[in-house]
Amino acid sequence: MRLFAAAASTSLLVLAAACGASGESAPAQGQSQDQTGAPLETRPANNPEQQPAFPGQTRAPGVRTAQALTHTVVASGLEHPWGLAALPDGRWLVTEKPGRMRIVSAQGQVGEPIQGLPAVDARGQGGLLDVITGPGFAQDRMIYWSYAEPRDGGNATSVARARLSDDGTRVEAVQVIFRALPVYDGDKHFGSSLAFAPDGKLFITLGERSDRPMRPQAQDLSSHMGKTIRINADGTVPQDNPFVGRPGALPEIWSLGHRNVQGVAVQPGTGAIWTIEHGTRGGDEVNLDKAGANYGWPDAAYGVEYAGGQINSGATRKDGTEQPVYYWDPVIAPGGATFYQGAMFPGWDGDLLVAGLKEKHIARLVIENDRVVGEERLLTDLGERVRDVAIGSDGAVWAITDEANGKLVRLAVAQ
């Protein structure tokens, strides 16, 4: 194993309110609440004529944490890491976009690439993407990962599973359990995050491949593009999926009308599925992802085209489609997400943490009754694209940064 950087950089943050501050939702165990009522976001929207569908759908009030926090760069030298998954012994599985997966210790030792992974198409936004451990990892050592798979005529997102060898050096008995269709020769919008629900069903998020000819497929039930997928752990289709038995519909589909979903999180207590979706210029979305629901893309969306001008008709609402629980305009370019549960920050219990690539922070969203009532920005002084976020066994927040010299970072209460 190689020691890239152990505790290479530490920054103490005594966090105050307003821009770039850190926050919490309610007083707990000596923590204080500060909610000003003023939103953190003060920049003009890309489409100022668009109005939210309900109060608090965007620009939630800023909140802050009164505690002093410290972040530590635990490891560096990772090449565009994408996915982060905790192992039971405190180590981390980390994927690197070019096609490598490594084990990184909590002390910063970075292992050699795990052997046996299939080839990836790492052009553009493609490559090795998310990784998670299976629900029975302690017994069977099964791991699952998503990747842009090279195929005849192009590529598409696939999901594989395998047993992680006892020594962690290789994967054994690799099985591809899902292949998105159709194949397309492009390099954008593969998705793709993974999460297991409490009932053992595997959720997979996908993009619609970005290019204008592909966009309508987000509304097409005969295509996996722009969908959230729900399958059993072995790749078979649950018979209670919403489109099972519908003529012309792919039975793996859980929901439709998505643009590029790179975050998925299962809400503690409820088991509800929440997904995080990239918008264009404006319109990053947080969705409560429900069975059979249509989230509108590209017929209803917030924001504007990258080149300017409205998206399709410019509508933000359409009959038969769901509104996002929350959206950002301007965007943060969201990556992975997780709900907070842990002893270190009891005031954050149940809050949604969202990695921010463009704006280089972790967004903490205070959730009450399926609405966002407060927002805070964490890890703002790191100055790097935050790709994924996870919670350690002690309640510390861990993150990876999508950089050529990517880092594994731990955010904790200052001692």
Order of alpha helices (4+ residues) and beta strands (2+ residues): beta-beta-beta-beta-beta-beta-beta-beta-beta-beta-alpha-beta-beta-beta-beta-beta-beta-beta-beta-beta-beta-beta-beta-beta-beta-beta-beta-beta-beta
